């Protein structure tokens, strides 16, 4: 047998055969995951100030992103690290996105915060550390908001798909998977970005799949080549960290692109996308 078969027999809703056509997840902002138009979400790891998120939103919209990413609630390994601005961060994120015609994708960490985050975001992100937080998955699924489900730090493909099954079982069909690298013994990069799962998941599930090359590598100079490889492999979009001054970022500055580097990335992506029958979003006129 030359095709991988998931051993999880309980997978019913996420499996490829569950739908006659591949799922396309459309956001109210106009961005979509799946189909020929790529979804490009860009922004800082953390929302730090009104000036920072506005400058970033303007830059990424001008370069052609159609979603603004940024953390208002941050899961940090150290309890002493910056934990995010909370609701104020959500307000700043939504305001900046609205000024430049972008959708908002941001992480929710606590089931109790789902209604709050859903009030400001076009898409809820379930982070790698919460991939198997089943109470959060149920609550996010029942919210009806589109959900971006990141792969866990050491999660198998089966575990990842079963987490998606929780969202689907809650009645939410607007689920997008995000490969963000898995933990390895090798410290040369932050994680090992497993791009082989992109074409593999195209066989296993009808759900769209995007790639996060920023967390996948942890090194800003590797983001462009891995982004190009991800799109060539069939990814439906990218999640890229961009900061106006990475050296001063309160989190993940080493993997964040400067706005001019992100603009260069978008230019480099255009022919790669065209070669696999995809296209990039148009730059926002508001920017």
ABEGO torsion letter per residue (X at the ends): XABBBBABAABAAABAAABABBBBBBBAAGBBBEEABBBBBBEBABBABAAAAAAAAAAAAAAGBABBBEBABBBBABAABBAEAEAAAAAAAAAAAAAAGBBBBBBBABAAAAAAAAAABABBBBBAAAAABAAAAAAAAAAGBBBBBBBBAABBAAAAAAAAAAAAAAGBABBBBBBAEBBBABAABABBBBAAAAAAAAAABABBBBBBAAAAAGBAAAAAAAAAAAAAAGBAEBBBBBBABAAABABGAAABBBAAAAAAAAAAAAAAAAAAGBBBBBBBAAX
